[in-house]
Each structure stands twice: as C-alpha cells, then as structure tokens.
Amino acid sequence: MIPSHLSLVPFSPERRAAMEAIAEVEHRRSRGAVSTMYPYASAFFRRLTGSTRITIREIHHFVPVLTARELRGCRDSWLSAIDALIESRGTRCWLPLPVGAGQRLFPEVAFQQTERVRCQDALRDEKYTRQRHKERCQRERAYQALAGQAEIELAFHTPETVGSWSARWSGTELRQYDLEEMFWRWSERFPSLEPMERWTMESQPFWTVMAETDALARESPESVRQLECWMVPNKLTARGRT
C-alpha cells in the first residue's frame, strides 16, 4: 500500500486542503488577482471546512490545546503564522505556532530537515575524522623525527660512552622499547659487547643492560677500545684521545 504522504491524491484531508489552497492562491496571483489578507490560510480553511469563517475550532487543527482566552487579541498573529506555514510548504513555522505544527500537512519537510541534519552530522564527523587523522600523522612524523635524532646520536657513541646516550633519551617521549631496539642494533657493531647476548638480557631493566655494557667496555683490552673509537663516525674525537 502506498503511504499517504507519497500518494498522488493525499489521503489526509488537511494535506489535500493545503495543496489545493496553494494551487488556488498561485493561480489567482498568476492572473493578477488581488489577494485577500491571509490568502493561504483562508483558502486552506475554506477547502477543509467549506466555510469562510475562521474560529478557534479551525485553528485547533494546528494547536488542539489553544484556548479562547489565548486566542483573544492574537488572532491575526495565529493566522499570519498559518498563512506563512502553508505558503512556504512547511518550511516556515513561526510563532505562535508550536514547532512541528505543519508536519501533518507537509510530512516531507520533517524528512528533509532530518536528512539535512544527518548530512550535516556526517560532514562534521568526516571533518573531525580527517582532522584526527591529520593530527595522528603529524604526531607520528614528529615521533619518527625524534627517533631518528636519537639513533643518529647513538651512532657517535662507543660502549664506553653509551651510558650518557641512555641517560639523555630515557624518560623522553621516545618509547623505551624503541630505545632498546636502537641499542641492540647498535651493539652488534662492537667486539667488546659480543659476550652480551640479547636473549639473556631481555627480561632485565635497561639500566642493568647499560651497567653490563659499561663493565664489558672497561674490561676490554686497550686495543679493542681504540678500535671501537675508530668505528664511530666522529674520527676527530677519536684522534684526540690517541
């Protein structure tokens, strides 16, 4: 069964009266006829009730709880709001009409508004997601740059001096795991550290690894220490120590 709000001939008497009122007023205006006051509201109620009189009973179609006391002195405001509502096909719902007063006449407007809000929410979520992704990428680039700086500095250290590198970078934004990975890759270059096997030290705190590194460096022969000084890129420092 076709829903009433999609049918070619509306099932709702109010909706049918509103469509006929709009067509009537627009037809009269296209012929140059002078409009009466509140033409859309007047045509709507005439189509709906068959009467030209507009009383509180007619306005109850929009506000069922309206009292005669509330209407007294405000009739023009109510008719003006109803007129604007029908003329705009439900897009203008002005006071004193309550929000949603035109949903029975123009249910498609509620759908359009809901869809508009949904699209706005989707766009806002997409913008927020892009912003978060951008921020994550920026943080990751900054982290990688910092990690690169730490690894470059490590390349200029020997087993005798690597403790100062650890002291400088531990406790910074760099993850301890990454610092340890850098150290173990770096340690493979030096003969004095061959006795230190990673698998035996992985469960130990990093400071104990540094202590073991320092001990092995001190126990190494002078020739090994001199060789390791020449293995780092900073040859000028190495020459100054010979």
N, C-alpha and C positions, 0 to 999 in steps of 0.2 A: 504494500500500500504506500502511496506517495505521501510523505509528510506534509502536513497542512501548510507549512511555511515555504514549501517548494512547489506547491500546486499552482497551475496556471490561473485557476479561479480559486481564490483563497477560501478555505472553509470558515475562517474566523470572520464573523460579521464586522467586527471592529476593523480588522485589517482590510477587508474589502471596501468598507466605507472610506477608509483613509486613502486608498489607491484611487477610488472614484472621485474623492474630493480634490486630490492633487490634479488629476486629469481635467476635472471641470474648471478649476481656477486657472490652470495654464492655458486651457482652450479659450476661456474668456479673455485672458490677457493677450493672447496671440491675435485676437480680433479687435484689440484696442478698447475693450470694455473697462469702465472704471470699477475698481474693486471696492467692495464694502469694507468696513472695519472688521478685522479678523476674518478674512475670506476663507482661509483653510479650515479654521475651527468651525465657522458657521456651516460651510459645506459638509464637513465631516459629520456634525451632529444631525444635520438635516437628512443626510444619507442614512445615518444609523437609526434615527428615531422617527423620521418622517415629519418632524416638527421644526419650525424655525425658532422656537423658544429654547433658550439655554438656561437651565436651572441647576441647582445643586445636584439633582438626580443625574443629569448628564455628566457633570464634572466628576461624579463618583466613578465613572468608567476609568479615570486616571488615578483618583485618590479616594478609595472607598471609605476612609475614616474621616473625611473632611466634614466638619460641622457647619451649620448655617452661621453660627457666630464667627467662625474663622473665615468664612466666605464674605461676610458683610464688610463692605468698604474695600475689598480686594478683588472683586470680580474681574475687573479689567486686567489685573496682573495675571490671574489664572488663565484667562482667555488669550492674552498675549503670549504666554508661555506655551499653551497648547497649540496656538497658531504657528509659532516658530518651530515647534517639535514636528508638526505634520509637514510644513513647508520644507524643512531640512531632511525629511525622510528619516527622522530619528536621531540625527547626529547632533542636534542642539536641544539639550534638555535643561532648560533654565529654571531657576527658582521662580515661583514657589513649588514647582513640580518636584517630586522626590526623584532621586537617582533611579534609573531603570523604569521610569513611568511609561516609556514608549516601547518596551520590549514586546508587548503583545501585538502592537501594530507593526513594528519593524524588527522582528527577531534577528534578521541578518546583520543588523548593526551591532548587536551584542557579540555575534560571532566574529565580525570584522574587528571589533575592539579587542576581543580575546586573542585573535590571531595577531593583531598588531603588537599587543603586549608580549605574546610568545616570541615573535620575531625580534623584538627589542631585547628581550631577555637572552635569546640565542646569540644576537650580535654582541651583547655585553659579555656573555660567557666566552665567546670566541676571542674577543679583545683581551679579556682577562687571561685566557689560556695562552695567547700569543705573548702577552707581557710576561707571564710567569716563565714561559719557555725562554724568552729573551734574557730574563734575569738569571735563569739557571745557566744558560750558555755563557753569559758574562762572568758568573762566578767560577764556572769550570775553566774558562780561559785564564782568569786571574790565578786560579789554583795551579794550573799547569805551568804558568809563567814562574810562579814562586817555586814550584818543584824543580823546574829547570835551573833556576838560580842556585838552589841548594846542591843540585848534582854537579853543576859547574864548579862550585866552590870545593866540593868534595874531591874533585879531580886534582886539586892542587895540594892535597894533604897526603902525608905518609902515615904509616901505622903509629909513628911517634907523636904526630900532631892531630890525629883524627878525633881525639877526645874533645878538643876545642870546637871542632865542627859539630859534634853531637850536642855539646852544651849550648851552642848558638841556636840550633834548629829545633831541638826538643822543646816542647811546650808552645810552639808556634802553631799557625793554622794548618801546617802540614800534618797529615795523619802519621802516627807512629809506624804503622805498617809500611807506609811508603818510604820513610826514612830508613827503616831496616832493610827494605828491598834494595835501596840505593847502596847501603853499606855492604851487603853481601855481594852484590855485583862488583863493587869496587875492590873488595878484599881479595878477589880471585887473582888480581894482578901481582900480589906481593908474596915473595917467597917466605918471609918471616911468619905469615899467617897461615901457611899450609897445614900446620898441626890443628888448627881450629876448624872443626867440621861443623857445618851449619846444623845438621840434624841433631847434634848433641847440645846445641845452644838455643834451639828454637823455643824451648819452654822457659828460658831464663829471662829475667828483666834485661832491658837493653843496656842498663848501666853496668851489669855484670859482663856483658859482651865487650863493652868499652874497657873495663878493667882487665879482662883477659887479653885484649888486643894490646894494651899498653905493656902488660907483663911480657908478652911474646916479643914485642919490639925491643924492650930493654935487654932481654936475654939473647937476642940475635947478635952474631958477630959484627964487628965494626964494618967489615967488607959488605955484608948484606945490607946494613943500614945505609952505607954510602950508595950502594947500587939502587936501593929504593928511593933515595933522594933524587937520583938521576932519572928515575922512572916517571916523576911528575913533570908537568909542563913547565913549571917555574924553575928553569935552569939557573937563572941569576942568583936566586936564593941558595940553591944547592952549591954553586961555586963559592959563594961567600962563606959557606960552612966548611969547605975543604981546606 
